[in-house]
């Protein structure tokens, strides 16, 4: 991006400077509440209401600051959460584990199968997929993982559960679905332990861009989009959807908001992850009134004001 375009961005929204500042360690001296207020203004273009949060995005920021259930640290840890899932709904829903390492250099790629998935336990986005080990760039993968291992994900958007998660790397079995070219995943949004809507992510690798499509509890399309365009093609309700919802509600008990993800492969359900702050509470709705609608589904403590 050239200097003129950068200047135009800051002129149109001078608060963007704090978004860029947050990527540098100097921002660590800024308290969470102030940083979130600055980031919200920078990314959403308006003031963050923490005294009386109304919208979905506002309430996610409030939950970051004030809902510090120690169990959440386990939920966001991609290794430790496996024990929770096994105890809560059963280990049969876990993607088979191939290995876990404290150090990237300890990974013995020769012992891994031809296809596998690597991910860090303490962040979001460090997933590496190997579909053919003969073509897999080991050094590139190790470089990406090492960079992630040295980064504390908490500082990016102040999602506090990540602050003290132990950085590790896990390898899991690569999943495929014989019924579809693309592995189907279903993200069930639960509000105070009850499912209110679900969305799917499609066309990740098509080159046309990710599509996110929302459905109500009866699998009718909902008339809004959140940051990404909805998929225009028909998306069928999975046969195992009722089971997914039942599992999601069990996993989301006593949590003001959580998103529970599942994969479906060859008619089998696998747990994906528990997400407490999707989009970190910085993704816009279209139409905007749905931000308030979903916000009304989150019940904060009566004394939150």
C-alpha positions as CSV (number, residue, x, y, z in Angstrom):
1,X,0.0,0.0,0.0
2,X,1.5,3.3,-1.0
3,X,1.9,6.3,1.3
4,X,-1.0,8.3,-0.3
5,X,-3.5,5.4,0.3
6,X,-2.2,5.0,3.9
7,X,-2.7,8.8,4.5
8,X,-6.3,8.6,3.1
9,X,-7.2,5.7,5.4
10,X,-6.0,7.7,8.5
11,X,-7.7,10.9,7.3
12,X,-11.0,9.0,6.9
13,X,-10.6,7.3,10.3
14,X,-7.7,8.6,12.4
15,X,-8.5,6.0,15.0
16,X,-6.9,3.4,12.7
17,X,-3.6,4.4,14.1
18,X,-4.4,2.5,17.3
19,X,-5.2,-0.6,15.3
20,X,-1.7,-0.5,13.9
21,X,-0.2,0.4,17.2
22,X,-1.7,-2.7,18.8
23,X,0.6,-4.8,16.6
24,X,3.6,-3.5,18.4
25,X,4.8,-4.3,21.9
26,X,4.6,-0.7,23.0
27,X,0.8,-1.2,23.1
28,X,1.3,-3.6,26.0
29,X,1.4,-0.7,28.4
30,X,-2.1,0.3,27.5
31,X,-4.8,-1.3,29.8
32,X,-7.2,-3.8,28.2
33,X,-10.3,-1.5,28.6
34,X,-8.7,1.4,27.0
35,X,-7.1,-0.7,24.2
36,X,-10.5,-2.3,23.4
37,X,-12.1,1.1,23.3
38,X,-9.5,2.4,20.9
39,X,-9.6,-0.8,18.7
40,X,-13.4,-0.7,18.6
41,X,-13.4,2.9,17.4
42,X,-10.7,2.0,14.8
43,X,-12.3,-1.1,13.4
44,X,-16.0,-0.4,13.9
45,X,-16.0,3.4,13.4
46,X,-17.9,4.2,16.5
47,X,-17.6,4.4,20.3
48,X,-17.7,1.3,22.4
49,X,-20.5,1.3,24.9
50,X,-19.3,-0.7,28.0
51,X,-21.6,0.8,30.6
52,X,-24.7,-0.5,28.9
53,X,-23.7,-2.8,26.0
54,X,-26.5,-3.6,23.6
55,X,-25.0,-5.1,20.4
56,X,-23.4,-8.5,19.9
57,X,-20.0,-6.9,19.2
58,X,-20.3,-4.6,22.3
59,X,-21.2,-7.5,24.6
60,X,-18.3,-9.6,23.3
61,X,-15.9,-6.8,24.4
62,X,-17.7,-6.6,27.8
63,X,-17.2,-10.4,28.2
64,X,-13.5,-10.1,27.4
65,X,-13.1,-7.6,30.2
66,X,-15.4,-8.9,32.9
67,X,-16.3,-12.6,32.4
68,X,-13.1,-14.3,33.6
69,X,-14.2,-17.8,34.2
70,X,-10.9,-19.8,34.7
71,X,-12.4,-22.7,32.7
72,X,-12.2,-20.6,29.6
73,X,-8.4,-21.0,29.5
74,X,-8.9,-24.7,29.1
75,X,-11.5,-24.1,26.4
76,X,-9.2,-22.1,24.1
77,X,-6.2,-24.4,24.6
78,X,-6.4,-26.8,21.6
79,X,-4.7,-29.6,23.6
80,X,-6.2,-29.2,27.0
81,X,-9.7,-28.8,25.6
82,X,-9.5,-32.4,24.4
83,X,-9.8,-33.7,28.0
84,X,-12.8,-31.5,28.6
85,X,-14.5,-32.8,25.5
86,X,-13.8,-36.4,26.4
87,X,-15.3,-35.9,29.8
88,X,-18.3,-33.9,28.7
89,X,-19.5,-35.6,25.5
90,X,-17.1,-38.5,24.9
91,X,-13.7,-39.0,23.3
92,X,-15.4,-40.5,20.1
93,X,-16.0,-36.9,19.0
94,X,-12.3,-36.0,19.1
95,X,-10.2,-35.8,15.9
96,X,-7.5,-38.5,16.4
97,X,-4.3,-37.0,17.9
98,X,-1.0,-37.8,16.2
99,X,1.4,-35.9,18.5
100,X,2.0,-32.9,20.7
101,X,5.3,-31.0,21.2
102,X,6.6,-28.2,23.3
103,X,9.2,-27.3,20.7
104,X,8.9,-27.1,16.9
105,X,12.2,-28.7,16.4
106,X,11.1,-31.8,18.2
107,X,8.5,-32.7,15.5
108,X,9.6,-35.8,13.7
109,X,8.0,-35.4,10.3
110,X,9.2,-38.8,9.2
111,X,6.9,-40.4,11.8
112,X,3.8,-38.5,10.6
113,X,1.5,-40.1,8.0
114,X,1.3,-38.8,4.4
115,X,-1.6,-36.5,5.4
116,X,-2.0,-34.6,8.6
117,X,-2.9,-31.2,10.2
118,X,-0.6,-29.1,12.4
119,X,-1.8,-26.3,14.7
120,X,-0.6,-24.3,17.7
121,X,-2.5,-24.8,20.9
122,X,-2.4,-21.1,22.0
123,X,-3.7,-19.0,19.1
124,X,-6.0,-18.9,16.1
125,X,-5.0,-19.2,12.5
126,X,-1.7,-21.1,12.7
127,X,-3.2,-24.2,11.0
128,X,-1.0,-26.0,8.5
129,X,-2.6,-28.8,6.3
130,X,-0.5,-31.4,4.7
131,X,-2.2,-33.4,1.9
132,X,0.9,-34.9,0.4
133,X,4.1,-35.2,2.5
134,X,6.2,-35.6,-0.7
135,X,5.3,-32.0,-1.6
136,X,5.2,-30.6,1.9
137,X,7.7,-27.8,2.7
138,X,8.9,-28.8,6.2
139,X,11.1,-25.7,6.7
140,X,8.3,-23.3,5.7
141,X,5.9,-25.1,8.1
142,X,8.4,-25.0,10.9
143,X,9.0,-21.3,10.3
144,X,5.3,-20.5,10.5
145,X,4.9,-22.5,13.6
146,X,7.9,-21.0,15.3
147,X,6.7,-17.5,14.6
148,X,3.3,-18.4,16.1
149,X,5.0,-20.1,19.2
150,X,6.8,-16.8,19.9
151,X,3.5,-14.8,19.8
152,X,1.1,-14.3,22.7
153,X,-2.3,-14.2,21.0
154,X,-3.8,-12.3,23.9
155,X,-2.2,-9.1,23.0
156,X,-3.8,-8.9,19.5
157,X,-7.3,-8.2,20.6
158,X,-7.1,-8.7,24.4
159,X,-8.9,-12.1,24.5
160,X,-7.8,-12.8,28.1
161,X,-8.1,-16.6,28.1
162,X,-5.2,-16.9,25.7
163,X,-2.8,-15.0,27.9
164,X,-1.5,-17.9,29.9
165,X,-2.1,-20.8,27.5
166,X,1.1,-22.9,27.1
167,X,2.4,-22.7,23.5
168,X,2.6,-26.2,22.0
169,X,2.1,-27.8,18.6
170,X,-0.4,-30.6,18.0
171,X,-0.7,-32.9,15.0
172,X,-4.2,-34.3,14.2
173,X,-5.5,-36.7,11.6
174,X,-6.4,-35.1,8.3
175,X,-10.1,-35.4,7.7
176,X,-11.9,-35.9,4.4
177,X,-15.5,-36.3,3.4
178,X,-16.3,-38.7,0.6
179,X,-19.6,-36.9,0.0
180,X,-18.0,-33.5,-0.6
181,X,-14.9,-32.0,-2.1
182,X,-14.8,-29.6,0.9
183,X,-14.9,-30.7,4.5
184,X,-18.1,-29.4,6.0
185,X,-18.0,-27.6,9.3
186,X,-20.9,-26.2,11.3
187,X,-20.6,-23.4,13.8
188,X,-23.3,-23.4,16.3
189,X,-23.9,-20.2,18.2
190,X,-25.1,-20.7,21.7
191,X,-26.5,-18.0,24.0
192,X,-26.6,-18.8,27.7
193,X,-26.5,-22.5,26.8
194,X,-29.1,-22.5,24.1
195,X,-28.6,-22.6,20.3
196,X,-30.1,-19.6,18.5
197,X,-28.4,-19.9,15.1
198,X,-25.7,-21.7,13.1
199,X,-23.5,-20.7,10.3
200,X,-21.4,-22.5,7.7
201,X,-18.1,-21.6,6.1
202,X,-17.8,-22.6,2.4
203,X,-15.6,-22.0,-0.6
204,X,-12.4,-21.5,1.6
205,X,-10.2,-22.8,-1.2
206,X,-12.2,-21.9,-4.3
207,X,-10.4,-18.7,-5.1
208,X,-13.7,-16.8,-5.0
209,X,-13.4,-15.9,-1.3
210,X,-14.9,-17.3,1.9
211,X,-18.7,-17.4,2.2
212,X,-20.5,-17.4,5.6
213,X,-24.1,-18.3,5.7
214,X,-26.4,-18.1,8.7
215,X,-29.4,-20.3,9.5
216,X,-32.0,-20.2,12.3
217,X,-32.8,-23.2,14.5
218,X,-35.0,-24.7,11.8
219,X,-32.3,-24.4,9.1
220,X,-34.0,-21.5,7.4
221,X,-31.6,-18.8,6.0
222,X,-31.3,-15.7,8.2
223,X,-31.5,-12.4,6.3
224,X,-28.1,-11.0,7.4
225,X,-24.4,-11.2,6.7
226,X,-21.5,-10.8,9.1
227,X,-18.3,-9.5,7.4
228,X,-18.4,-12.2,4.7
229,X,-20.9,-12.7,1.9
230,X,-23.4,-15.5,2.2
231,X,-23.2,-18.5,-0.2
232,X,-25.8,-18.3,-2.9
233,X,-25.9,-22.1,-3.5
234,X,-28.2,-24.4,-1.5
235,X,-26.6,-25.7,1.7
236,X,-28.5,-28.7,3.0
237,X,-29.0,-29.3,6.7
238,X,-26.8,-32.2,7.8
239,X,-28.6,-35.4,8.9
240,X,-26.7,-35.2,12.2
241,X,-27.6,-31.6,12.9
242,X,-29.9,-32.4,15.8
243,X,-27.1,-34.3,17.5
244,X,-24.7,-31.4,16.9
245,X,-27.1,-29.0,18.5
246,X,-27.6,-31.3,21.5
247,X,-23.8,-31.6,22.0
248,X,-23.2,-27.8,21.5
249,X,-25.8,-27.0,24.2
250,X,-24.2,-29.4,26.6
251,X,-20.8,-27.9,26.0
252,X,-22.1,-24.3,26.3
253,X,-23.9,-24.7,29.6
254,X,-23.4,-21.7,31.9
255,X,-21.5,-19.7,29.3
256,X,-23.1,-16.3,28.3
257,X,-22.0,-16.9,24.7
258,X,-20.0,-19.5,22.9
259,X,-19.6,-20.9,19.4
260,X,-19.2,-24.6,19.2
261,X,-17.8,-26.0,16.0
262,X,-18.2,-29.4,14.5
263,X,-16.9,-31.2,11.4
264,X,-19.0,-33.7,9.5
265,X,-17.1,-36.4,7.6
266,X,-18.6,-39.5,6.2
267,X,-21.6,-39.2,8.5
268,X,-19.4,-38.9,11.6
269,X,-19.2,-35.8,13.8
270,X,-15.9,-34.4,15.1
271,X,-15.5,-31.6,17.6
272,X,-13.7,-28.6,16.1
273,X,-13.3,-25.9,18.8
274,X,-15.0,-23.6,21.3
275,X,-14.8,-20.0,20.3
276,X,-15.8,-17.3,22.9
277,X,-15.3,-14.2,20.8
278,X,-15.9,-14.8,17.1
279,X,-14.2,-12.2,15.0
280,X,-13.0,-10.9,18.4
281,X,-16.2,-8.8,18.4
282,X,-15.0,-6.6,15.5
283,X,-17.0,-7.9,12.5
284,X,-19.8,-5.8,11.0
285,X,-23.4,-7.0,10.3
286,X,-25.4,-6.2,7.3
287,X,-28.1,-5.0,7.9
288,X,-26.7,-3.5,11.0
289,X,-29.8,-4.0,13.2
290,X,-28.9,-7.7,13.5
291,X,-25.9,-6.7,15.6
292,X,-28.5,-5.6,18.2
293,X,-30.7,-8.6,17.6
294,X,-27.9,-11.1,18.4
295,X,-26.8,-8.8,21.2
296,X,-30.3,-9.2,22.8
297,X,-29.7,-12.9,22.9
298,X,-26.7,-12.6,25.3
299,X,-27.9,-12.1,28.9
300,X,-25.3,-10.4,31.0
301,X,-25.4,-10.4,34.8
302,X,-28.1,-8.1,36.2
303,X,-25.4,-6.0,37.9
304,X,-23.3,-5.5,34.8
305,X,-24.3,-1.8,34.4
